[in-house]
Amino acid sequence: MVARRSLGRQFGWLWAAYAVSTFGTWLAFDAFPLIAILVLHAGPTEVSVLAAAGLAVGAAVAVPLGPWVEFRRKRPVMVAMDLTRFAAVMSVPAAFALGWLSFAQLLVVSVIVAAANIVFKAASGAYLKALVRPEDLLVANGRFESTTWTATALGPPLGGVAIGLFGPVTTAVADAVSYLLSAVGIRAIGGRESRPVRTGAPRMRAGDLLEGWRYILTHPALRPLFFNTMLVNGLIMATSPLVAVLMLGHLGFAPWQYGLAFGAPCVGGIIGSRLAQRLVARFGQHRVMLTIGALRACWSLGLAFIRPGAAGIVLVITVQLGLVTCMGVFNPVFASYRLEQTGTDRVARTLSAWSVTSKATIAALTALWGLLAGITSPRTAIAIAGVLMLATPLLLPRYDYAPQHERQPARSHT
């Protein structure tokens, strides 16, 4: 079967590194806000600042790093970002053990991790395109997507148990160690990676900082996808805390019920990621992306109608299962399509610009929807986001474009 075919030993190590760091990240889901609350007794304003500032400032710090990554070997950059995240995150339990932990340190670490995440993602995307054949990109991204949803389903509950048994910084230690293991896995890939050849001026120019955005906004296929994914992801993340307030505060659901309602549907992501390859083989990449991209916009409005009791839990699980299954199909198809449509010499800058904009958009929309909920109500704000979501399919690319399969000799070899 296509879904089970081997992509080689080198991809196996890359996948293993991705899996261990992803499980570490989801095991430590919301670790910093929990540490701020449980250890530093931070209030809601400080916790909100910690979440928003980490995304926004980390994105700003990462802006000049996209062009820097483009013209360097990607594996050493990935290892460096893993080691940076390991050192930054491990400083938190170390400071806690010494009694030196402060809110300022959590803020600085969240910024460093956010910036390193963006750089790592840009480098890994470029490396993946060089490592596997174009026809295998969907298989590779499908495996990453399946791993992500498995970690999403298992990580937070296990992390909650670990915190209860071993203390508030336990999951931060696990997250830090996962980055170290990821670095070891990436090093184990082996082979030699050719250094990208830069044409033109040897030094980074001011225009390089904007090249990623310029490429996206002038590309007929990437431009609509860019606006579509920014709006969809931003609206989903912006309403997430409002749904929590509505369910845990206004409607009186217990925390375990809230966790069940959003944890159980993650199985849909696993199913969707496994279906993606079969759907593309049968219906074509562009048609699947358009159809599933439209379907994923139809679910969020349902969260505005949550009611108390078992019916409310069933509604949330149904809505989330539909949304997550669609995301499980859409994400690997979209990720593969984006790589195919991006020139090899622009992948890192393009992915970096994409990630920076995504983080900034989520931070801005989260703040805006918090204000909107304060003026109206959480339910009204969720409903407005759901209505806006229904319009997002209009931003999907209407025409299929030939992929850019040009490849530099960056593929590892022994």
ZAKOLZA-778648 format. One line per field, with one value per residue (C-alpha): residue number from 1; x, y, z. Coordinates in pm, 1 decimal. Layout:
# residues N
num = NUM|...
X = X|...
Y = Y|...
Z = Z|...
This chain:
# residues 414
num = 1|2|3|4|5|6|7|8|9|10|11|12|13|14|15|16|17|18|19|20|21|22|23|24|25|26|27|28|29|30|31|32|33|34|35|36|37|38|39|40|41|42|43|44|45|46|47|48|49|50|51|52|53|54|55|56|57|58|59|60|61|62|63|64|65|66|67|68|69|70|71|72|73|74|75|76|77|78|79|80|81|82|83|84|85|86|87|88|89|90|91|92|93|94|95|96|97|98|99|100|101|102|103|104|105|106|107|108|109|110|111|112|113|114|115|116|117|118|119|120|121|122|123|124|125|126|127|128|129|130|131|132|133|134|135|136|137|138|139|140|141|142|143|144|145|146|147|148|149|150|151|152|153|154|155|156|157|158|159|160|161|162|163|164|165|166|167|168|169|170|171|172|173|174|175|176|177|178|179|180|181|182|183|184|185|186|187|188|189|190|191|192|193|194|195|196|197|198|199|200|201|202|203|204|205|206|207|208|209|210|211|212|213|214|215|216|217|218|219|220|221|222|223|224|225|226|227|228|229|230|231|232|233|234|235|236|237|238|239|240|241|242|243|244|245|246|247|248|249|250|251|252|253|254|255|256|257|258|259|260|261|262|263|264|265|266|267|268|269|270|271|272|273|274|275|276|277|278|279|280|281|282|283|284|285|286|287|288|289|290|291|292|293|294|295|296|297|298|299|300|301|302|303|304|305|306|307|308|309|310|311|312|313|314|315|316|317|318|319|320|321|322|323|324|325|326|327|328|329|330|331|332|333|334|335|336|337|338|339|340|341|342|343|344|345|346|347|348|349|350|351|352|353|354|355|356|357|358|359|360|361|362|363|364|365|366|367|368|369|370|371|372|373|374|375|376|377|378|379|380|381|382|383|384|385|386|387|388|389|390|391|392|393|394|395|396|397|398|399|400|401|402|403|404|405|406|407|408|409|410|411|412|413|414
X = 0.0|113.0|47.4|282.5|572.9|914.3|1058.5|1404.7|1620.0|1690.7|1323.8|1273.1|1513.1|1352.1|1008.3|1135.5|1280.9|953.0|753.5|954.1|954.6|583.3|491.1|706.2|531.7|181.6|276.3|375.1|63.2|1.3|295.9|407.1|61.1|16.8|356.0|271.3|-56.4|53.9|404.0|403.6|32.7|-15.0|-355.2|-551.4|-393.0|-39.1|-127.0|-280.3|29.8|249.8|53.8|22.1|369.5|540.8|371.1|398.4|755.1|879.0|737.1|906.7|1240.4|1210.0|1158.4|1528.6|1606.3|1410.4|1659.3|1945.0|1814.3|1759.2|2128.7|2252.6|2249.9|1917.7|2011.9|2264.4|2002.5|1744.1|1987.5|2079.6|1711.9|1648.7|1943.2|1829.0|1481.1|1630.2|1846.2|1568.9|1299.1|1533.8|1622.7|1269.7|1286.0|1645.2|1539.2|1241.4|1470.8|1696.8|1406.8|1492.1|1199.1|1025.0|751.0|1010.3|1204.4|890.8|826.6|1180.2|1176.7|838.5|976.8|1290.7|1090.0|839.5|1117.3|1306.6|985.6|941.0|1303.0|1294.0|971.4|1114.4|1436.3|1258.3|1014.6|1300.4|1492.8|1191.1|1147.7|1511.6|1501.0|1199.2|1075.0|796.0|549.2|625.9|559.5|196.2|294.7|554.5|323.1|43.6|269.1|362.3|-5.8|-103.8|174.3|57.2|-300.9|-190.7|25.6|-259.3|-493.5|-250.7|-17.8|-234.1|-407.7|-74.9|81.4|-196.4|-139.6|238.6|190.4|-43.7|204.2|541.9|487.9|428.3|757.2|754.7|619.5|867.3|1150.4|992.2|951.5|1315.2|1441.7|1227.5|1413.3|1744.9|1633.2|1508.8|1852.8|2008.8|1765.8|1839.3|2212.2|2159.3|2016.3|2372.5|2500.0|2620.1|2395.3|2504.3|2528.4|2270.3|2432.3|2331.1|2307.1|2359.3|2495.0|2667.9|2531.3|2174.7|1989.2|1694.8|1479.7|1552.7|1349.0|1039.7|1110.1|898.0|590.9|657.6|674.5|353.2|153.1|254.0|197.7|-149.7|-185.1|-15.0|-178.1|-538.2|-417.2|-220.1|-522.6|-744.6|-520.2|-445.4|-815.2|-920.8|-643.2|-673.8|-1048.8|-1018.0|-746.5|-909.7|-1230.8|-1060.1|-1031.2|-1387.0|-1521.1|-1332.0|-1488.9|-1834.4|-1811.1|-1619.3|-1761.1|-2107.1|-2231.7|-2064.0|-1893.6|-1625.0|-1263.0|-1263.8|-1573.1|-1405.5|-1094.0|-1300.6|-1496.6|-1181.4|-953.0|-1171.1|-1228.9|-852.9|-903.1|-1062.7|-727.7|-560.8|-834.7|-825.4|-447.9|-473.2|-755.2|-571.9|-351.8|-640.9|-864.1|-593.1|-522.3|-890.1|-1004.7|-687.4|-498.7|-665.5|-1022.7|-961.5|-809.6|-1104.8|-1371.9|-1222.7|-1116.8|-1482.4|-1609.1|-1372.6|-1534.1|-1881.9|-1829.8|-1719.4|-2055.2|-2200.3|-1998.4|-2217.4|-2510.2|-2357.7|-2604.7|-2554.9|-2559.0|-2490.4|-2640.5|-2381.7|-2095.0|-2230.7|-2259.0|-1900.1|-1763.8|-1961.6|-1848.8|-1486.7|-1482.2|-1603.1|-1359.1|-1058.9|-1124.5|-1137.3|-818.0|-653.8|-721.1|-659.3|-333.4|-104.9|-256.0|-208.5|146.1|248.5|84.0|259.6|599.4|530.8|432.6|737.4|1068.2|1350.0|1555.5|1269.1|1126.4|1278.6|1188.2|837.4|767.0|920.5|700.9|399.0|470.2|547.8|220.1|27.3|162.0|99.3|-252.9|-344.2|-215.2|-405.4|-733.0|-716.2|-687.8|-960.0|-1203.9|-1137.2|-1237.1|-1541.8|-1651.0|-1614.9|-1836.6|-2097.5|-2064.6|-1848.3|-2135.8|-2189.7|-1819.5|-1801.7|-2103.0|-1946.4|-1627.4|-1835.0|-2016.6|-1688.2|-1550.7|-1826.0|-1681.2|-1325.5|-1376.5|-1401.5|-1028.7|-922.7|-741.9|-992.8|-744.5|-480.4|-126.1|166.1|402.0|757.7|963.1|1301.3|1538.2|1887.7|2140.3|2066.1|1943.5|2158.7|2381.4|2641.6
Y = 0.0|354.9|459.0|188.6|215.5|293.1|638.9|528.0|519.6|891.9|983.6|727.6|918.8|1249.6|1108.6|967.0|1305.7|1474.5|1220.2|1253.3|1634.7|1647.6|1413.8|1622.1|1940.2|1801.8|1634.7|1984.5|2148.9|2481.9|2405.0|2767.6|2906.0|2625.1|2699.2|3070.4|2994.4|2715.1|2835.7|3213.9|3266.7|3472.3|3619.6|3599.6|3917.4|3788.3|3449.2|3618.1|3836.4|3525.6|3350.6|3649.4|3796.6|3465.0|3431.6|3794.7|3872.0|3528.0|3588.1|3928.7|3780.9|3509.5|3754.8|3804.4|3437.1|3314.1|3449.6|3334.9|2977.2|2975.2|2972.6|2733.7|2358.9|2273.6|1985.5|2185.7|2461.7|2208.9|2063.2|2412.3|2504.8|2180.5|2249.2|2609.8|2493.7|2230.3|2485.8|2745.1|2509.3|2324.7|2658.6|2670.6|2356.0|2445.2|2790.3|2634.1|2390.7|2677.7|2902.5|3161.4|3118.8|3441.5|3551.9|3745.0|3423.2|3243.7|3533.1|3526.2|3148.3|3155.3|3410.2|3203.8|2884.6|3056.1|3197.3|2866.0|2682.4|2904.2|2863.3|2486.9|2453.1|2653.3|2450.7|2114.8|2196.8|2283.3|1973.3|1748.0|1875.5|1790.4|1455.2|1283.2|1259.0|1498.2|1212.3|1107.1|1446.1|1360.7|1027.6|1200.6|1481.5|1231.7|1047.3|1371.2|1465.6|1128.5|1161.3|1509.7|1403.3|1096.8|1319.5|1570.5|1297.8|1135.0|1413.1|1654.4|1385.8|1214.3|1550.8|1632.5|1304.1|1366.3|1712.1|1571.2|1298.6|1468.6|1844.5|2149.5|2149.3|1779.2|1825.7|2108.7|1862.7|1608.1|1873.5|1981.5|1623.0|1562.3|1843.2|1688.1|1348.9|1516.6|1668.7|1323.7|1178.4|1448.3|1395.4|1022.8|1086.8|1090.4|1159.2|1488.5|1782.3|2019.7|2383.4|2593.7|2817.5|3179.6|3384.1|3758.7|3955.6|3738.7|3936.1|3942.5|4239.6|4422.3|4288.7|3931.4|3990.5|4050.2|3793.3|3524.6|3747.9|3885.5|3534.5|3427.6|3736.6|3725.7|3351.6|3273.8|2946.5|3037.1|3378.0|3254.4|2960.8|3202.6|3416.4|3110.8|2935.2|3255.9|3325.1|2966.1|2895.8|3240.3|3209.1|2858.0|2957.6|3290.4|3119.6|2836.8|3027.1|3158.2|2803.6|2715.7|3010.9|2919.1|2550.4|2568.1|2896.3|2972.1|2616.2|2445.7|2155.1|1976.5|1996.3|1623.2|1672.5|1960.9|1748.6|1457.1|1677.8|1806.1|1505.2|1224.5|1384.2|1382.2|1030.1|1204.2|1365.1|1025.1|888.1|1195.0|1182.9|818.4|894.4|1185.5|974.6|756.4|1055.4|1231.2|914.0|886.0|1247.0|1450.3|1684.2|2010.5|1877.4|1723.4|2046.2|2251.9|2012.4|1940.0|2303.1|2401.3|2126.2|2224.5|2569.9|2432.5|2308.4|2592.2|2772.1|2473.6|2562.7|2869.0|2638.5|2441.4|2370.3|2222.3|1850.1|1542.4|1698.5|1975.3|1725.7|1526.0|1844.3|1948.9|1601.5|1589.1|1935.1|1872.8|1528.3|1675.4|1966.3|1759.4|1489.0|1755.5|1912.6|1569.9|1536.1|1898.9|1965.9|1708.9|1778.9|2152.2|2112.3|1899.6|2136.7|2435.5|2268.3|2167.0|2522.2|2680.1|2711.3|2516.1|2830.6|3002.7|2729.3|2842.1|3207.8|3122.4|2886.1|3133.3|3417.3|3186.6|3087.1|3441.7|3567.5|3276.8|3339.8|3713.7|3660.7|3418.3|3659.5|3954.5|3767.0|3613.9|3960.1|4097.9|3815.8|3850.1|4215.7|4124.3|3867.2|4129.7|4373.4|4112.6|3758.7|3450.6|3280.2|3579.6|3608.9|3235.5|3272.0|3566.7|3365.3|3072.3|3291.2|3438.3|3087.2|3001.9|3259.2|3119.0|2867.8|3169.9|3221.3|2877.0|2862.7|2796.5|2667.1|2398.7|2500.4|2290.5|2206.4|2335.3|2016.9|2174.4|2044.1|2143.7|1866.5|1898.6|1547.9|1366.6|1093.8|866.3
Z = 0.0|-69.2|289.9|424.3|182.8|323.4|270.7|372.9|684.5|679.8|679.4|956.5|1181.2|1089.2|1172.2|1502.3|1596.7|1506.9|1708.3|2028.1|2025.0|1938.6|2223.4|2456.7|2346.2|2398.2|2725.5|2839.7|2691.7|2872.7|3104.3|3136.5|3220.6|3474.6|3630.6|3639.3|3816.6|4050.0|4139.3|4088.1|4168.5|3851.6|3771.4|3444.5|3305.3|3355.8|3207.7|2901.1|2861.9|2884.2|2607.9|2372.6|2421.7|2361.6|2024.4|1914.9|2027.2|1923.0|1575.7|1554.8|1663.2|1397.4|1107.1|1019.7|1078.3|774.7|517.1|740.7|739.1|360.8|272.1|538.9|574.0|730.8|960.4|1167.3|1201.8|1321.6|1575.4|1695.3|1743.8|1934.5|2165.4|2209.8|2310.5|2542.1|2724.2|2745.7|2874.0|3112.9|3272.8|3416.9|3634.9|3723.6|3846.7|4027.3|4211.3|4317.7|4417.8|4151.6|3914.1|3811.8|3574.5|3370.3|3309.9|3190.5|2953.7|2811.0|2771.7|2595.0|2345.7|2280.8|2231.5|2000.3|1780.3|1776.3|1680.8|1374.9|1264.5|1317.8|1119.7|828.5|821.4|856.3|575.2|340.7|448.4|392.6|37.9|-34.0|145.6|-12.0|-368.3|-471.1|-505.0|-145.0|18.2|94.3|249.8|469.4|575.3|642.2|886.9|1060.0|1084.4|1230.0|1487.1|1581.7|1647.5|1843.1|2063.0|2094.2|2219.7|2465.2|2575.6|2780.5|2992.2|3067.9|3141.4|3385.1|3568.4|3576.5|3725.7|3989.0|4086.6|4052.0|4067.7|3845.2|3651.2|3561.0|3209.4|3142.7|3214.6|2977.7|2708.0|2739.7|2721.2|2411.4|2229.9|2326.3|2194.5|1877.2|1822.8|1865.6|1611.2|1354.5|1399.1|1346.0|996.7|870.6|522.6|383.2|309.6|35.6|131.1|-60.3|-319.4|-298.8|-615.9|-602.2|-305.8|-42.9|251.3|367.1|223.9|370.2|87.4|197.1|511.6|298.9|29.0|193.7|207.3|-141.5|-283.7|-109.8|-203.8|-571.4|-612.4|-754.6|-561.0|-232.8|-185.6|-135.6|76.3|291.4|374.0|414.2|666.0|857.4|907.0|980.9|1231.0|1387.6|1443.6|1586.3|1831.6|1921.0|2031.4|2222.2|2553.2|2509.9|2476.1|2795.1|2978.2|2845.2|2939.0|3267.1|3391.5|3256.7|3197.8|3493.4|3319.2|3520.3|3396.4|3312.3|3096.7|2915.8|2861.6|2732.5|2492.9|2326.3|2372.6|2238.8|1894.0|1826.8|1695.6|1396.0|1316.4|1306.4|1080.0|855.6|811.7|704.0|460.4|296.4|68.9|-48.9|-117.9|-317.9|-515.9|-605.7|-649.1|-699.9|-469.9|-567.6|-549.6|-205.2|-75.8|-200.7|-75.0|266.3|302.9|261.1|494.1|775.1|781.7|861.1|1216.9|1445.2|1449.1|1634.4|1945.8|1994.1|2078.5|2366.1|2645.2|2994.1|3053.3|2842.4|2529.6|2546.9|2573.6|2278.9|2072.3|2144.1|2066.7|1740.3|1629.4|1724.5|1563.7|1234.6|1249.2|1354.0|1092.5|821.6|956.3|959.3|585.8|490.8|675.8|507.6|165.3|217.7|355.0|56.4|-191.5|-34.0|-62.4|-422.3|-514.2|-347.2|-529.0|-364.9|-307.5|-123.8|102.3|432.9|382.3|268.7|560.9|804.7|676.7|692.7|1054.6|1167.4|1022.1|1171.7|1523.3|1498.3|1360.5|1638.0|1902.6|1751.3|1698.7|2046.5|2198.4|1969.6|2043.9|2415.1|2387.4|2176.8|2435.9|2708.1|2517.1|2420.8|2565.3|2501.8|2318.9|2089.5|2012.3|1931.1|1701.0|1515.1|1462.2|1334.9|1082.7|958.8|926.5|678.9|439.2|443.8|156.7|-75.1|-14.4|-136.1|-474.8|-753.0|-1008.3|-993.0|-1073.1|-1187.5|-898.8|-889.9|-874.3|-924.7|-663.2|-561.9|-480.9|-108.5|-62.4|194.2|61.5|198.7
